[in-house]
Amino acid sequence: MARTREFDEESVLDAAMQLFWEKGYEATSLSDLTARMGIQRPSIYSTFGDKKELFETALRKYTMAHASKVRATLQSCTSVRQAFVNFFEEVVAAEYTGDLNRGCFCINTMVELAPHDERFEILTREHQSYLAVIFQETIERGIQSGELEANTNAKSLAQTLIVTLIGITVMMKSQPQRSFIDNAITATLTLLK
């Protein structure tokens, strides 16, 4: 008879995700994981597989939650311009007011693992593409409502905003002056006309 799990799988996965997000893949040891997750190695292996499989599961959980949050933020305003202002303000505020300068877990993975691991190159690129679709849908809503010009290329503008988001998120790791980031965002958002 198989033993039932004595832990909540979602809770321990959340704990692993937070640890990987804080430290990155390479700097996180199995001992770190067992301590943070509160379970032993055999339980990790039987539930999630090896360290890389656990990391991938945590990353997938993050990207789904992140995409939902982005969509909710962009849909929370009738004004598309204001929705993007709010979105970028939230991104920046999280870095300058939070206790941890963690950035985006997916972007961190893109920088750490994607250059030499095809699986994570694909996963991070898929997330970027999915966010670009969310951005594009929001821009198209602005075109349909008349807030944005009818000749706006929604796809190109969405991709530009994604590149800006990634660049700003990576740059904030070095804690540049807030005005530097704010000026860049303000200039980028002038494209929403």
Backbone as CSV, one residue per row, in Angstrom:
resi,resn,N_x,N_y,N_z,CA_x,CA_y,CA_z,C_x,C_y,C_z
1,MET,0.845,-1.185,0.000,0.000,0.000,0.000,0.891,1.249,0.000
2,ALA,0.605,2.155,-0.894,1.409,3.376,-1.013,1.128,4.313,0.152
3,ARG,2.199,4.961,0.621,2.040,5.933,1.713,1.444,7.222,1.160
4,THR,0.594,7.829,1.942,0.054,9.127,1.534,1.065,10.204,1.900
5,ARG,1.073,11.248,1.121,2.000,12.343,1.378,1.608,13.055,2.660
6,GLU,2.613,13.392,3.423,2.369,14.074,4.692,2.675,15.561,4.574
7,PHE,2.591,16.086,3.370,2.845,17.506,3.150,1.956,17.996,2.027
8,ASP,1.746,19.294,2.015,0.934,19.915,0.972,1.849,20.242,-0.209
9,GLU,1.597,19.589,-1.334,2.470,19.727,-2.504,2.575,21.177,-2.978
10,GLU,1.469,21.898,-2.986,1.497,23.298,-3.439,2.321,24.176,-2.508
11,SER,2.221,23.946,-1.219,2.980,24.741,-0.250,4.476,24.505,-0.380
12,VAL,4.870,23.249,-0.519,6.302,22.983,-0.642,6.830,23.464,-1.995
13,LEU,5.994,23.410,-3.028,6.401,23.948,-4.326,6.565,25.464,-4.241
14,ASP,5.651,26.132,-3.539,5.786,27.578,-3.328,7.091,27.903,-2.606
15,ALA,7.421,27.107,-1.597,8.659,27.330,-0.851,9.875,27.171,-1.765
16,ALA,9.856,26.153,-2.611,10.960,25.942,-3.562,11.042,27.100,-4.550
17,MET,9.893,27.526,-5.051,9.862,28.635,-6.004,10.474,29.888,-5.386
18,GLN,10.091,30.210,-4.154,10.627,31.394,-3.489,12.142,31.293,-3.319
19,LEU,12.629,30.133,-2.965,14.065,29.942,-2.782,14.817,30.073,-4.106
20,PHE,14.332,29.401,-5.143,14.965,29.528,-6.459,14.929,30.975,-6.936
21,TRP,13.838,31.664,-6.673,13.677,33.056,-7.078,14.696,33.944,-6.361
22,GLU,14.919,33.667,-5.096,15.880,34.458,-4.317,17.327,34.181,-4.710
23,LYS,17.658,32.882,-4.882,19.060,32.503,-5.041,19.467,32.130,-6.467
24,GLY,18.502,31.775,-7.296,18.823,31.261,-8.621,18.996,29.754,-8.574
25,TYR,19.116,29.162,-9.745,19.212,27.708,-9.835,20.538,27.194,-9.286
26,GLU,21.631,27.724,-9.794,22.957,27.208,-9.444,23.272,27.373,-7.968
27,ALA,22.896,28.492,-7.379,23.252,28.771,-5.981,22.358,28.054,-4.980
28,THR,21.311,27.407,-5.443,20.393,26.697,-4.549,20.809,25.231,-4.469
29,SER,21.157,24.787,-3.266,21.553,23.389,-3.076,20.346,22.552,-2.655
30,LEU,20.502,21.245,-2.750,19.439,20.359,-2.279,19.230,20.521,-0.783
31,SER,20.300,20.787,-0.043,20.152,21.036,1.399,19.325,22.289,1.645
32,ASP,19.562,23.336,0.845,18.745,24.552,0.944,17.278,24.217,0.701
33,LEU,17.038,23.403,-0.316,15.663,23.056,-0.682,14.972,22.245,0.408
34,THR,15.652,21.238,0.952,15.012,20.436,1.998,14.720,21.292,3.230
35,ALA,15.625,22.196,3.558,15.404,23.071,4.721,14.210,23.998,4.486
36,ARG,14.140,24.610,3.313,13.065,25.574,3.039,11.728,24.865,2.830
37,MET,11.761,23.740,2.145,10.514,23.036,1.829,9.990,22.221,3.007
38,GLY,10.887,21.883,3.936,10.473,21.099,5.099,10.214,19.641,4.787
39,ILE,10.818,19.152,3.697,10.690,17.735,3.352,12.080,17.189,3.021
40,GLN,12.197,15.881,3.000,13.488,15.239,2.748,13.695,14.977,1.254
41,ARG,14.932,14.702,0.896,15.282,14.473,-0.516,14.428,13.402,-1.197
42,PRO,14.203,12.251,-0.550,13.374,11.248,-1.228,11.981,11.779,-1.591
43,SER,11.431,12.633,-0.727,10.108,13.207,-1.019,10.184,14.176,-2.185
44,ILE,11.283,14.932,-2.257,11.465,15.840,-3.404,11.537,15.027,-4.685
45,TYR,12.394,13.997,-4.678,12.584,13.194,-5.882,11.302,12.477,-6.303
46,SER,10.578,11.918,-5.339,9.382,11.145,-5.705,8.232,12.055,-6.150
47,THR,8.221,13.297,-5.668,7.130,14.205,-6.011,7.448,15.060,-7.232
48,PHE,8.681,15.570,-7.310,9.023,16.562,-8.337,10.117,16.116,-9.308
49,GLY,10.812,15.034,-9.001,11.946,14.633,-9.828,13.222,15.248,-9.289
50,ASP,14.199,15.416,-10.160,15.476,15.975,-9.712,15.385,17.500,-9.558
51,LYS,16.491,18.119,-9.203,16.517,19.560,-8.944,16.059,20.361,-10.163
52,LYS,16.501,19.964,-11.332,16.126,20.700,-12.544,14.637,20.572,-12.836
53,GLU,14.081,19.390,-12.621,12.636,19.202,-12.827,11.838,20.012,-11.804
54,LEU,12.323,20.058,-10.569,11.665,20.877,-9.541,11.719,22.347,-9.938
55,PHE,12.875,22.784,-10.423,13.022,24.173,-10.853,12.048,24.473,-11.994
56,GLU,11.958,23.579,-12.957,11.051,23.789,-14.089,9.593,23.863,-13.623
57,THR,9.211,22.990,-12.705,7.852,23.020,-12.176,7.581,24.337,-11.461
58,ALA,8.550,24.798,-10.674,8.416,26.076,-9.965,8.322,27.233,-10.957
59,LEU,9.143,27.187,-12.003,9.120,28.245,-13.011,7.778,28.269,-13.746
60,ARG,7.264,27.117,-14.090,5.958,27.060,-14.768,4.850,27.608,-13.866
61,LYS,4.909,27.274,-12.595,3.929,27.809,-11.643,4.034,29.337,-11.599
62,TYR,5.252,29.838,-11.537,5.468,31.289,-11.499,4.928,31.958,-12.761
63,THR,5.261,31.412,-13.927,4.864,32.082,-15.172,3.349,32.121,-15.327
64,MET,2.671,31.083,-14.893,1.201,31.096,-14.963,0.629,32.174,-14.042
65,ALA,1.142,32.233,-12.820,0.655,33.237,-11.862,1.021,34.642,-12.324
66,HIS,2.225,34.798,-12.853,2.694,36.104,-13.320,1.844,36.598,-14.487
67,ALA,1.578,35.731,-15.437,0.756,36.123,-16.594,-0.653,36.527,-16.144
68,SER,-1.220,35.803,-15.200,-2.557,36.154,-14.687,-2.539,37.512,-14.012
69,LYS,-1.477,37.774,-13.252,-1.369,39.065,-12.562,-1.211,40.200,-13.571
70,VAL,-0.387,39.999,-14.589,-0.196,41.020,-15.623,-1.524,41.307,-16.315
71,ARG,-2.231,40.259,-16.699,-3.526,40.431,-17.370,-4.493,41.201,-16.466
72,ALA,-4.564,40.831,-15.204,-5.481,41.512,-14.273,-5.125,42.986,-14.122
73,THR,-3.838,43.289,-14.019,-3.409,44.688,-13.888,-3.800,45.481,-15.130
74,LEU,-3.569,44.918,-16.300,-3.860,45.642,-17.539,-5.361,45.742,-17.813
75,GLN,-6.150,44.861,-17.247,-7.602,44.923,-17.440,-8.298,45.752,-16.362
76,SER,-7.549,46.174,-15.350,-8.175,46.860,-14.216,-8.500,48.322,-14.490
77,CYS,-8.074,48.831,-15.633,-8.284,50.241,-15.978,-8.996,50.335,-17.316
78,THR,-9.908,51.269,-17.433,-10.536,51.473,-18.745,-9.556,52.123,-19.696
79,SER,-8.726,53.002,-19.184,-7.717,53.652,-20.019,-6.531,52.709,-20.214
80,VAL,-6.229,52.429,-21.470,-5.104,51.562,-21.784,-3.793,52.230,-21.379
81,ARG,-3.669,53.499,-21.660,-2.449,54.222,-21.254,-2.236,54.108,-19.752
82,GLN,-3.292,54.389,-18.998,-3.177,54.332,-17.541,-2.898,52.910,-17.060
83,ALA,-3.450,51.929,-17.747,-3.192,50.529,-17.386,-1.706,50.217,-17.489
84,PHE,-1.071,50.673,-18.567,0.367,50.435,-18.722,1.182,51.256,-17.730
85,VAL,0.762,52.478,-17.456,1.437,53.295,-16.428,1.386,52.546,-15.097
86,ASN,0.198,52.068,-14.723,0.042,51.336,-13.464,0.907,50.082,-13.435
87,PHE,0.917,49.372,-14.553,1.699,48.136,-14.633,3.182,48.423,-14.394
88,PHE,3.741,49.371,-15.136,5.170,49.665,-14.980,5.474,50.252,-13.603
89,GLU,4.565,51.039,-13.062,4.764,51.567,-11.701,4.843,50.434,-10.685
90,GLU,3.990,49.423,-10.839,4.022,48.265,-9.933,5.339,47.509,-10.040
91,VAL,5.818,47.326,-11.265,7.074,46.606,-11.478,8.218,47.336,-10.776
92,VAL,8.285,48.634,-10.986,9.374,49.427,-10.413,9.239,49.518,-8.892
93,ALA,8.049,49.770,-8.415,7.840,49.904,-6.969,8.234,48.631,-6.228
94,ALA,7.946,47.479,-6.820,8.288,46.206,-6.178,9.790,46.092,-5.952
95,GLU,10.571,46.625,-6.858,12.023,46.543,-6.725,12.585,47.577,-5.743
96,TYR,11.989,48.753,-5.705,12.542,49.814,-4.868,11.969,49.828,-3.462
97,THR,10.869,49.143,-3.238,10.284,49.150,-1.898,10.339,47.786,-1.232
98,GLY,10.662,46.754,-1.975,10.682,45.406,-1.407,11.940,45.147,-0.602
99,ASP,11.861,44.132,0.249,13.018,43.735,1.051,14.052,43.015,0.195
100,LEU,13.578,42.314,-0.819,14.469,41.537,-1.677,14.470,42.117,-3.081
101,ASN,15.625,42.243,-3.657,15.747,42.696,-5.044,15.791,41.444,-5.910
102,ARG,14.627,40.824,-6.081,14.577,39.543,-6.779,14.347,39.677,-8.262
103,GLY,13.734,40.757,-8.701,13.389,40.876,-10.108,12.290,39.906,-10.473
104,CYS,12.241,39.553,-11.717,11.260,38.601,-12.238,11.930,37.228,-12.306
105,PHE,11.309,36.222,-11.720,11.869,34.874,-11.702,12.140,34.376,-13.120
106,CYS,11.231,34.646,-14.041,11.409,34.189,-15.419,12.582,34.908,-16.100
107,ILE,12.678,36.209,-15.889,13.786,36.957,-16.501,15.112,36.531,-15.870
108,ASN,15.115,36.289,-14.570,16.329,35.791,-13.925,16.763,34.474,-14.554
109,THR,15.796,33.610,-14.834,16.086,32.321,-15.465,16.595,32.524,-16.888
110,MET,16.008,33.493,-17.584,16.453,33.800,-18.944,17.932,34.180,-18.932
111,VAL,18.339,34.952,-17.942,19.731,35.402,-17.857,20.642,34.275,-17.378
112,GLU,20.200,33.513,-16.363,21.058,32.494,-15.760,21.154,31.212,-16.583
113,LEU,20.041,30.703,-17.066,20.031,29.365,-17.656,19.799,29.307,-19.157
114,ALA,18.995,30.216,-19.692,18.619,30.119,-21.108,19.803,30.117,-22.068
115,PRO,20.884,30.850,-21.790,21.988,30.844,-22.756,22.642,29.476,-22.969
116,HIS,22.498,28.559,-21.992,23.157,27.263,-22.138,22.257,26.067,-21.835
117,ASP,20.939,26.314,-21.790,20.004,25.208,-21.579,18.770,25.452,-22.440
118,GLU,18.634,24.643,-23.482,17.568,24.851,-24.461,16.172,24.789,-23.840
119,ARG,16.002,23.929,-22.855,14.693,23.802,-22.215,14.266,25.143,-21.604
120,PHE,15.194,25.825,-20.937,14.855,27.090,-20.290,14.862,28.256,-21.278
121,GLU,15.597,28.104,-22.357,15.508,29.095,-23.438,14.079,29.098,-23.995
122,ILE,13.552,27.916,-24.234,12.203,27.787,-24.792,11.153,28.267,-23.782
123,LEU,11.272,27.831,-22.541,10.282,28.219,-21.520,10.238,29.731,-21.309
124,THR,11.406,30.361,-21.231,11.409,31.810,-20.996,10.928,32.559,-22.236
125,ARG,11.270,32.064,-23.412,10.796,32.703,-24.644,9.275,32.565,-24.770
126,GLU,8.738,31.403,-24.392,7.280,31.214,-24.423,6.581,32.214,-23.506
127,HIS,7.156,32.447,-22.327,6.539,33.389,-21.390,6.586,34.805,-21.956
128,GLN,7.706,35.174,-22.544,7.816,36.497,-23.174,6.758,36.645,-24.261
129,SER,6.602,35.614,-25.065,5.623,35.664,-26.155,4.203,35.760,-25.607
130,TYR,3.927,35.030,-24.553,2.588,35.071,-23.963,2.298,36.457,-23.396
131,LEU,3.275,37.051,-22.709,3.088,38.415,-22.199,2.887,39.398,-23.350
132,ALA,3.618,39.189,-24.436,3.455,40.068,-25.600,2.025,39.986,-26.145
133,VAL,1.432,38.811,-26.120,0.038,38.657,-26.564,-0.896,39.427,-25.627
134,ILE,-0.662,39.333,-24.328,-1.485,40.077,-23.362,-1.345,41.581,-23.611
135,PHE,-0.116,42.042,-23.814,0.113,43.457,-24.117,-0.599,43.849,-25.409
136,GLN,-0.479,42.999,-26.437,-1.098,43.293,-27.734,-2.615,43.383,-27.604
137,GLU,-3.221,42.463,-26.876,-4.678,42.502,-26.680,-5.097,43.805,-25.985
138,THR,-4.289,44.248,-25.042,-4.589,45.492,-24.328,-4.490,46.682,-25.275
139,ILE,-3.457,46.697,-26.089,-3.277,47.785,-27.064,-4.428,47.775,-28.067
140,GLU,-4.810,46.604,-28.536,-5.939,46.501,-29.479,-7.227,47.017,-28.850
141,ARG,-7.390,46.802,-27.565,-8.560,47.348,-26.854,-8.530,48.874,-26.918
142,GLY,-7.338,49.448,-26.768,-7.195,50.901,-26.858,-7.469,51.431,-28.256
143,ILE,-7.089,50.659,-29.263,-7.369,51.056,-30.650,-8.876,51.012,-30.896
144,GLN,-9.511,49.941,-30.458,-10.960,49.784,-30.657,-11.760,50.865,-29.939
145,SER,-11.290,51.277,-28.773,-12.029,52.302,-28.015,-11.763,53.709,-28.544
146,GLY,-10.745,53.853,-29.416,-10.391,55.164,-29.936,-9.374,55.899,-29.082
147,GLU,-8.941,55.298,-27.982,-7.928,55.932,-27.134,-6.575,55.983,-27.847
148,LEU,-6.263,54.945,-28.605,-5.014,54.900,-29.359,-5.319,55.079,-30.842
149,GLU,-4.343,55.580,-31.573,-4.524,55.835,-33.002,-4.839,54.550,-33.750
150,ALA,-5.696,54.660,-34.733,-6.156,53.494,-35.492,-5.024,52.798,-36.244
151,ASN,-3.991,53.550,-36.625,-2.888,52.956,-37.395,-1.778,52.399,-36.506
152,THR,-2.015,52.290,-35.200,-1.021,51.735,-34.275,-0.782,50.271,-34.607
153,ASN,0.485,49.894,-34.713,0.844,48.498,-34.935,0.905,47.828,-33.557
154,ALA,-0.190,47.194,-33.174,-0.331,46.645,-31.823,0.739,45.591,-31.517
155,LYS,1.040,44.745,-32.478,2.017,43.678,-32.248,3.403,44.252,-32.013
156,SER,3.853,45.162,-32.866,5.188,45.766,-32.717,5.300,46.560,-31.427
157,LEU,4.248,47.302,-31.097,4.263,48.092,-29.875,4.302,47.181,-28.648
158,ALA,3.551,46.095,-28.674,3.569,45.133,-27.561,4.965,44.546,-27.383
159,GLN,5.597,44.189,-28.496,6.946,43.618,-28.418,7.947,44.645,-27.899
160,THR,7.787,45.900,-28.285,8.658,46.968,-27.787,8.501,47.112,-26.276
161,LEU,7.267,47.053,-25.801,7.022,47.172,-24.358,7.595,45.976,-23.596
162,ILE,7.567,44.794,-24.197,8.169,43.612,-23.560,9.679,43.785,-23.458
163,VAL,10.315,44.249,-24.526,11.767,44.477,-24.493,12.103,45.513,-23.418
164,THR,11.297,46.553,-23.327,11.500,47.567,-22.299,11.362,46.959,-20.912
165,LEU,10.321,46.167,-20.711,10.097,45.524,-19.417,11.291,44.660,-19.025
166,ILE,11.766,43.832,-19.943,12.891,42.950,-19.648,14.148,43.766,-19.355
167,GLY,14.416,44.759,-20.174,15.597,45.594,-19.964,15.569,46.301,-18.625
168,ILE,14.435,46.865,-18.296,14.306,47.580,-17.022,14.454,46.609,-15.852
169,THR,13.844,45.451,-15.950,13.907,44.475,-14.863,15.336,44.006,-14.622
170,VAL,16.075,43.753,-15.698,17.473,43.348,-15.549,18.293,44.503,-14.975
171,MET,18.079,45.689,-15.489,18.848,46.847,-15.042,18.608,47.160,-13.569
172,MET,17.387,46.948,-13.090,17.069,47.268,-11.698,17.841,46.393,-10.713
173,LYS,18.431,45.299,-11.181,19.266,44.465,-10.320,20.441,45.268,-9.754
174,SER,20.870,46.302,-10.478,21.991,47.123,-10.006,21.521,48.372,-9.263
175,GLN,20.210,48.458,-9.007,19.617,49.569,-8.251,20.025,50.949,-8.788
176,PRO,19.755,51.218,-10.069,20.056,52.550,-10.603,19.172,53.598,-9.932
177,GLN,19.502,54.849,-10.119,18.648,55.897,-9.569,17.242,55.720,-10.107
178,ARG,16.283,55.911,-9.230,14.873,55.728,-9.600,14.503,56.626,-10.778
179,SER,15.019,57.839,-10.816,14.678,58.771,-11.898,15.127,58.230,-13.257
180,PHE,16.232,57.486,-13.285,16.733,56.900,-14.527,15.683,55.950,-15.108
181,ILE,15.164,55.078,-14.259,14.147,54.113,-14.680,12.840,54.818,-15.021
182,ASP,12.414,55.739,-14.151,11.154,56.455,-14.387,11.184,57.209,-15.716
183,ASN,12.306,57.855,-16.029,12.431,58.587,-17.292,12.336,57.651,-18.494
184,ALA,12.957,56.493,-18.374,12.911,55.518,-19.475,11.482,55.022,-19.704
185,ILE,10.770,54.759,-18.628,9.386,54.285,-18.756,8.505,55.384,-19.346
186,THR,8.658,56.596,-18.846,7.859,57.714,-19.361,8.077,57.885,-20.859
187,ALA,9.339,57.848,-21.288,9.643,57.996,-22.711,9.050,56.852,-23.529
188,THR,9.155,55.633,-23.019,8.618,54.462,-23.735,7.099,54.561,-23.871
189,LEU,6.438,54.982,-22.807,4.974,55.023,-22.831,4.420,56.143,-23.708
190,THR,5.287,57.047,-24.180,4.818,58.054,-25.143,4.465,57.389,-26.481
191,LEU,4.913,56.140,-26.659,4.552,55.395,-27.874,3.055,55.061,-27.896
192,LEU,2.417,55.104,-26.739,0.975,54.816,-26.648,0.213,56.109,-26.937
193,LYS,0.097,56.448,-28.215,-0.562,57.715,-28.565,-1.792,57.489,-29.413
